[in-house]
Every structure is written in structure tokens, then in C-alpha cells.
Amino acid sequence: MLNVTRLLCGTPSPGDDLRYGERAPLHHGIAAPAVHHRPVVVWNVTRRCNLACAHCYTASTQRPALGELTHEEACAVVADLARFEVPVILFSGGEPLLREDLIELMALARSLGAQPVLSTNGTLLTSPTVRRLAEAGILRAGISLDGLEATNDQFRGVTGAFQDALAGIRGCLEAGFRVSLRFTLTRYNVGELDAIFDLALREGIQRLCIYHLAYAGRGRTLLPVDLGHEERRAAIARVFQRTLELHEKGLDLEVLTVDNHADGAYLLLWALEHVPERVLEIHRLLKSNGGNSAGAGIGCIDERGRVHPDQFWRAQVLGDVRQRPFSAIWQDDSVPLLGQLRQRSSHLPERCRSCRFLPLCNGNLRARAEAATGDPWGEDPACYLDARERALPVAAFTR
């Protein structure tokens, strides 16, 4: 994740400790944990979903997948992750609220000292469900909308999904949740980017996450409608501009981009022209973050207990929690891909190895590179930096 607000505007926020090794103040009652060397874990607790989203990276269906973890197995996973001191457990799906024991599992995580976060399509966040979550101390939720009503409902395959999700967002905000609104960019909806900013401001949402398309699950079928390089550059520049305008107006909306670490390099280039006084600090923070951290700073457990380098890379399996705990798998230096990802520079394609921004990007999203090229160490086609930019001397940003 690239915290555009933190980088462009210098505004501290929760998560700074994980991204940059810095603590942030209390925000909506949530304390930033100490700096961690453990991964954030995305846990797809079920593949069952009530929607049929065009970009679903798990290719979820209305029925649960065969062999999903039992309640007892899931409780053992929670206990292991808590003992391992992972900083965040992101409970995702499918639609996680379709798993009957979800709130119990999240409450167990919280009781054991882990920080549970809900990732949901928002349509099942009825008043009783929001109340149960709040009573269990679950006050953070990422909720997805992929455009205004007509666009969102077409994208998600169910009429009424927008209104149901919006009602869920409003219920969460009323209950004191910190809500992250998630929006995935494609040619279908890039024209509604400004409208999504406006909706977030109008509703009082605290955080807006702009996702790039990951070529995983059903998302692979959307390659023809993914943004081209110039379209992507224009959209991300607009994100930067809106973020700066919000800050100048004193409006409180944290803005992030997700799943394309070329955004960090482009933000640095953009800042040279628009906020040159921030360039040294931006470079320092991006270098501290180090770019893509699949297999190191983030990991994934799927509904059947298989461990992956990140949530989009289900094609690569590192182990199975039914056979040994996540903590043991994650610390096993004999797992070849883990070792390669943690020392990845020599495995990356020449385009990455010769790029001056490699220390800030770390080769971008390997799952997208593999989906597009068939090679986990191929080029990520979503990198939109041109040859001149990739060759710029780092001294331009460090003087």
C-alpha cells in the first residue's frame, strides 16, 4: 500500500509503523502496534460469496469450497497467528460474513492480542451484524464499491449491491468503525474516480484505497479492460492531485493506492514538480518501506488452509496449515520461493534490475507478472514508468 496522504502531505496515520517503521497517534480508538517484523496475514476464510464480482481474485461462488477449514482448525490458526505476533489478521473471502463463526474467530483473535480487520463487500452489514461486530470489539472494516450505483451493480453482478453496501458503510460509521472504501480501477469505472472521492467525503468515510487490477481469479478475464500505461498514469496523477487538494482544504480523508509499486516512483516524480519541499522525505519513507513485500511483509492463508505469498498469488503454495502451523511455514528457509522473494533482486527481469527505483518498488506485483507472462520473475505489465524515468539518477531525490 502506498499512503499518498502520508507521503504528499506529511499527515501521520495508523499503519505508518508497518509501512515506514513509525508510530502514529491513536485514531478512532485504535492504537498503532509496535514495529513488527511479522507479516500482515490476509485470511480468505471462505470462498462462498453472495455477489459475482467480475474482478474476484478468488473466483468465489455461492457455495463454499470443498475442504474449508473447520471451526476447530480455524481456531488453531488464530492461536498460531497470535502467538507468532502478526500485526494484523485481515479476515476476507469470498464474503467472510457468510462464515457462521466469523465474528467468534475475530473476537478470539482480538482476545489473544492480534488485530482483526474485516474485508467485506458490505452488503451483509445489517444493523444486528454491525452491532455484534462492535460488541466484539471489531471496529475496522474495508468495504468495496467499484463505481456509482449502475456501474457497481453491473461490476458486481447483483442489482441492489450498491445500496446495500452503502447502507452497511453508514451503519459502520454510525457505530464508530474506521471504514476503508476500496475501489478497483478499470476502464469500466475510471471515469467515476472523482465521484468516488466525492462519495467518500460526503459519507464521512475515513480512508479511500484505490486498487490496481490484479490478474487473479476472475480478474484474469479483465486484462483487455485494464488501464493502459497513459490511462493509468493519468488516473494516478488525479489521485495525487485530489489528495493534495483535500489536504489544502483541511479535509480529513486518508488516500492510498494498492497493488502497483510503480505508484511510489511516480509519486516521487510528481512531487518534484508539485511539492518539491516533500521530495527528500518521500524518498526516505519509500526507501524505508521497500516496495512489494509478498512472502515477507504480507502472506495469505486460503479457505482450505494453504499458505500463499500474498492474497493474489494462489497459484503458488508455500505450505498447508493442516500439516504444520503458518508460523513454521513462514520461518522455513528451505521453502524455495520464500527465499527467492526475500532476496529477489537477482531473480527479477532486467527491466527491474536496471531501474533506479528498484529499492523503492522491489519488482512490483509478482502475481500479476506471472499471470501475464507465465513466469513469476517476468515483467509486471502494470509498470507504467518509461525508460527515461527508470534511468533517472537517485541523486535527483536525495540532495
C-alpha positions in Angstrom: 0.0 0.0 0.0 1.2 3.5 -0.9 -0.1 6.0 1.6 -0.5 9.0 -0.6 -1.7 11.3 2.2 1.3 10.5 4.4 3.8 10.9 1.6 2.5 14.0 -0.1 1.1 15.8 2.9 3.1 14.5 5.8 0.0 13.5 7.8 0.6 10.6 10.2 -1.9 7.8 10.2 -2.5 4.3 11.6 -0.3 1.8 9.7 2.7 4.1 9.5 4.5 1.7 11.9 4.0 -1.2 9.5 4.8 0.8 6.3 7.7 3.1 7.5 8.7 2.0 11.0 7.0 4.9 12.6 4.3 5.1 15.2 1.0 7.0 14.6 -1.2 8.5 17.3 -4.5 7.0 18.5 -7.1 7.3 15.7 -10.7 6.3 16.3 -9.7 4.5 19.4 -7.2 2.2 17.5 -3.6 2.3 18.8 -0.8 1.7 16.4 1.1 -1.5 17.4 4.8 -1.6 17.9 7.0 -2.0 14.8 6.7 -5.6 13.6 8.9 -8.0 11.7 6.0 -10.3 11.2 3.7 -10.3 8.1 0.2 -8.9 7.8 -1.9 -12.0 7.1 -4.8 -12.0 4.7 -7.1 -14.9 5.6 -9.7 -15.9 3.0 -11.9 -17.7 5.5 -14.4 -18.9 2.8 -14.8 -18.8 -1.0 -18.6 -18.5 -0.6 -20.0 -15.2 -1.7 -23.4 -13.6 -2.3 -22.1 -11.5 -5.3 -20.4 -12.4 -8.6 -17.8 -9.7 -9.0 -16.0 -9.5 -12.3 -12.6 -9.0 -10.7 -12.9 -11.5 -7.9 -9.3 -12.8 -7.3 -10.6 -16.0 -5.5 -13.2 -16.7 -8.2 -15.8 -17.2 -5.4 -19.2 -18.8 -5.8 -22.4 -19.1 -3.9 -21.3 -22.4 -2.4 -18.3 -22.9 -0.1 -15.3 -24.6 -1.5 -14.8 -28.3 -0.6 -12.5 -28.8 2.4 -12.8 -25.4 4.0 -11.2 -25.2 7.5 -13.4 -26.4 10.3 -14.2 -24.2 13.3 -11.6 -26.1 15.4 -9.0 -25.8 12.7 -9.7 -22.1 12.2 -9.3 -21.5 16.0 -6.0 -23.2 15.9 -4.9 -20.9 13.1 -5.9 -17.8 15.1 -4.0 -19.1 18.1 -0.9 -19.7 16.0 -1.0 -16.3 14.3 -1.5 -14.6 17.7 1.5 -16.5 19.2 3.5 -15.5 16.1 2.6 -11.9 16.8 1.4 -11.0 13.3 0.4 -7.3 13.5 -2.9 -7.6 11.5 -5.2 -10.5 10.5 -7.4 -9.4 7.6 -10.5 -11.6 7.5 -11.5 -11.8 3.9 -13.3 -14.1 1.5 -15.4 -14.7 -0.6 -17.7 -12.8 1.6 -16.4 -13.6 5.2 -19.7 -12.7 6.8 -21.2 -15.9 5.2 -19.0 -17.9 7.5 -21.1 -18.5 10.6 -18.3 -18.4 13.1 -16.6 -15.3 11.6 -17.3 -13.0 14.5 -16.3 -15.6 17.0 -13.0 -16.1 15.2 -12.3 -12.3 15.0 -13.2 -11.9 18.7 -10.8 -14.8 19.6 -8.0 -13.0 17.6 -8.7 -9.8 19.5 -8.7 -11.6 22.8 -5.3 -13.1 22.0 -3.8 -9.8 21.2 -4.0 -9.8 17.4 -5.6 -7.0 15.5 -8.6 -8.3 13.4 -9.8 -6.3 10.4 -12.9 -7.2 8.3 -12.7 -7.2 4.4 -16.2 -7.3 3.0 -18.5 -6.3 0.1 -20.6 -4.6 2.7 -24.0 -5.9 1.6 -24.5 -8.1 4.7 -23.6 -5.4 7.2 -27.1 -5.2 8.6 -27.7 -3.3 11.9 -27.7 -6.5 14.0 -24.4 -7.7 12.4 -22.7 -4.3 12.9 -23.9 -4.3 16.5 -22.4 -7.8 17.1 -19.1 -6.8 15.5 -18.9 -3.7 17.6 -19.7 -5.7 20.8 -16.9 -8.0 19.9 -14.5 -5.0 19.6 -14.2 -5.2 15.8 -14.1 -1.6 14.7 -12.2 -1.7 11.4 -13.7 -2.7 8.0 -12.6 -2.5 4.4 -15.7 -2.2 2.2 -15.7 -2.4 -1.6 -17.5 -0.2 -4.1 -16.4 -0.2 -7.8 -18.3 2.8 -9.0 -21.6 4.6 -8.6 -24.8 2.6 -8.5 -25.2 1.4 -12.1 -21.5 0.7 -12.6 -21.0 -1.0 -9.3 -24.0 -3.3 -9.6 -23.0 -4.3 -13.1 -19.5 -5.0 -12.0 -20.6 -7.0 -9.0 -23.3 -8.9 -10.8 -26.2 -8.2 -8.4 -28.8 -5.4 -8.7 -29.0 -3.5 -5.3 -25.4 -4.3 -4.3 -24.5 -0.6 -4.2 -27.4 0.4 -2.0 -26.9 -2.5 0.4 -23.1 -1.7 0.7 -23.8 2.0 1.2 -26.2 1.1 4.0 -23.5 -1.1 5.5 -21.0 1.7 5.3 -23.4 4.1 7.0 -24.1 1.6 9.8 -20.5 1.0 10.4 -19.7 4.7 10.6 -22.6 5.3 12.9 -21.2 2.6 15.2 -17.8 4.2 15.3 -15.9 2.0 12.8 -12.9 3.1 10.9 -14.0 2.4 7.3 -11.8 2.0 4.3 -13.6 2.3 1.0 -12.0 0.2 -1.7 -12.2 0.9 -5.4 -10.5 -1.1 -8.2 -9.5 0.8 -11.3 -10.5 -0.5 -14.8 -11.7 1.1 -18.0 -15.2 0.4 -16.8 -15.1 2.8 -13.9 -12.0 5.1 -14.2 -14.4 7.9 -15.3 -16.0 7.7 -11.8 -12.8 8.1 -9.9 -13.7 11.7 -8.9 -17.2 10.7 -8.0 -15.8 8.0 -5.6 -13.7 10.7 -3.9 -16.8 12.8 -3.5 -18.8 9.9 -2.1 -16.2 9.2 0.5 -16.1 12.8 1.6 -19.9 13.1 1.6 -20.4 10.0 3.7 -17.6 10.8 6.2 -15.5 7.8 5.3 -12.0 8.0 6.8 -10.0 6.1 4.2 -10.0 5.6 0.4 -8.0 2.8 -1.1 -7.5 2.9 -4.9 -6.6 -0.6 -6.1 -5.0 -1.6 -9.4 -6.4 -4.7 -11.0 -4.7 -8.0 -10.0 -4.8 -10.7 -12.7 -6.1 -13.4 -10.4 -9.2 -15.5 -10.3 -11.9 -13.9 -12.5 -9.7 -10.8 -12.6 -7.7 -12.5 -15.3 -10.6 -12.2 -17.7 -10.4 -8.4 -17.3 -7.0 -8.0 -18.9 -8.5 -6.4 -22.0 -10.1 -3.7 -20.0 -7.2 -3.0 -17.6 -5.8 0.5 -17.9 -3.1 1.2 -20.4 0.0 3.0 -19.3 -1.1 6.5 -20.1 -4.6 5.9 -18.8 -3.1 4.6 -15.5 -0.7 7.5 -15.2 -3.5 10.0 -15.7 -5.7 8.3 -13.1 -2.9 8.1 -10.5 -1.9 11.7 -11.1 -5.6 12.6 -10.5 -5.4 10.7 -7.2 -2.3 12.6 -6.2 -4.0 16.0 -7.2 -7.2 15.2 -5.3 -5.2 14.2 -2.2 -3.2 17.4 -2.2 -6.4 19.5 -2.7 -8.1 17.8 0.2 -5.1 18.5 2.5 -5.0 22.1 1.5 -8.7 22.4 2.3 -8.3 20.8 5.7 -10.5 17.8 4.7 -9.8 14.5 6.6 -9.6 11.6 4.1 -6.6 9.3 4.0 -5.9 8.2 0.5 -3.9 5.1 -0.6 -3.1 3.3 -3.8 -2.7 -0.5 -3.7 -1.0 -3.3 -5.8 1.2 -1.2 -8.0 4.5 -0.1 -6.5 5.4 1.9 -9.6 3.0 4.4 -8.0 5.7 5.2 -5.4 8.2 6.1 -8.1 5.7 8.1 -10.0 4.6 10.0 -6.8 8.3 10.9 -6.3 8.5 12.2 -9.9 5.1 14.1 -9.5 6.3 15.6 -6.2 9.4 17.1 -7.9 7.0 19.3 -9.8 4.2 19.9 -7.4 5.6 19.7 -3.8 9.4 19.7 -4.2 9.8 20.5 -0.5 8.5 17.0 0.3 10.8 15.1 -2.1 13.5 14.2 0.4 11.0 12.9 3.0 9.1 11.0 0.4 12.2 9.3 -0.8 13.2 8.4 2.7 9.8 6.9 3.5 9.6 4.9 0.3 13.1 3.5 0.8 12.2 2.6 4.4 9.0 0.8 3.1 11.0 -1.1 0.4 8.1 -1.7 -2.0 6.3 -5.0 -2.6 6.7 -7.4 0.3 4.9 -10.6 -0.8 6.4 -13.5 1.1 7.9 -11.2 3.7 5.7 -8.4 5.0 2.4 -9.9 3.8 1.2 -13.5 3.5 -2.1 -15.3 2.8 -4.0 -18.3 4.1 -6.8 -19.6 1.9 -10.1 -21.2 2.9 -8.5 -24.7 2.7 -5.5 -23.7 4.8 -3.0 -23.4 2.0 -0.4 -20.6 2.5 0.5 -18.2 -0.3 3.0 -15.3 -0.7 0.1 -12.9 -0.9 -3.7 -13.0 -1.4 -3.5 -12.7 -5.2 -0.9 -15.4 -5.7 -3.0 -18.6 -5.2 -1.0 -20.3 -8.0 2.0 -20.5 -5.6 1.5 -22.7 -2.5 4.1 -22.5 0.3 2.6 -25.0 2.7 -0.6 -26.1 4.4 -1.7 -25.2 8.0 -3.3 -28.6 8.3 0.1 -30.1 8.1 2.1 -27.5 10.1 1.4 -24.1 11.5 1.6 -20.9 9.5 4.4 -19.7 11.8 6.5 -22.7 11.0 6.0 -22.4 7.2 6.8 -18.7 7.2 10.1 -19.2 9.1 11.2 -22.2 6.9 14.2 -21.1 4.9 14.0 -24.3 2.9 10.8 -23.2 1.1 12.4 -22.1 -2.2 10.0 -19.3 -3.2 10.2 -17.7 0.2 13.9 -17.4 0.0 13.7 -16.0 -3.5 11.1 -13.4 -2.6 13.1 -12.2 0.3 16.2 -11.8 -1.8 14.5 -11.2 -5.0 16.7 -8.6 -6.8 18.8 -11.2 -8.7 15.7 -13.1 -9.9 13.9 -10.1 -11.3 13.8 -9.2 -15.1 16.4 -6.9 -16.5 13.8 -4.1 -16.7 13.5 -4.2 -12.9 17.2 -4.8 -12.1 18.3 -1.8 -14.1 15.7 0.5 -12.8 16.8 3.2 -10.4 13.6 2.8 -8.4 14.1 -0.9 -7.6 14.9 -0.2 -3.9 11.5 1.6 -3.7 9.4 -0.8 -5.7 11.0 -4.3 -5.3 9.8 -5.6 -8.6 6.1 -4.8 -8.2 3.4 -7.5 -8.1 4.8 -10.8 -8.9 1.4 -12.5 -9.1 0.4 -10.1 -11.9 3.7 -10.7 -13.7 3.2 -14.5 -13.6 -0.4 -14.3 -14.7 0.6 -12.1 -17.7 3.8 -13.8 -18.7 3.7 -17.3 -17.3 6.9 -16.6 -15.4 6.9 -15.5 -11.7 10.0 -13.5 -12.5 8.7 -11.9 -15.7 7.8 -8.2 -16.2 4.8 -6.8 -14.5 2.8 -5.2 -17.3 1.2 -2.7 -15.0 4.5 -0.8 -14.5 4.0 2.4 -16.4 7.4 4.1 -15.9 9.2 4.9 -19.2 12.8 4.2 -20.0 13.9 7.8 -19.2 12.3 7.8 -15.8 13.7 4.4 -14.9 17.2 5.7 -15.7 17.0 8.8 -13.6 19.8 9.1 -11.0 18.7 8.6 -7.5 20.7 11.7 -6.5 17.9 13.8 -8.0 15.8 12.8 -5.0 18.3 12.8 -2.2 20.1 16.1 -2.4 
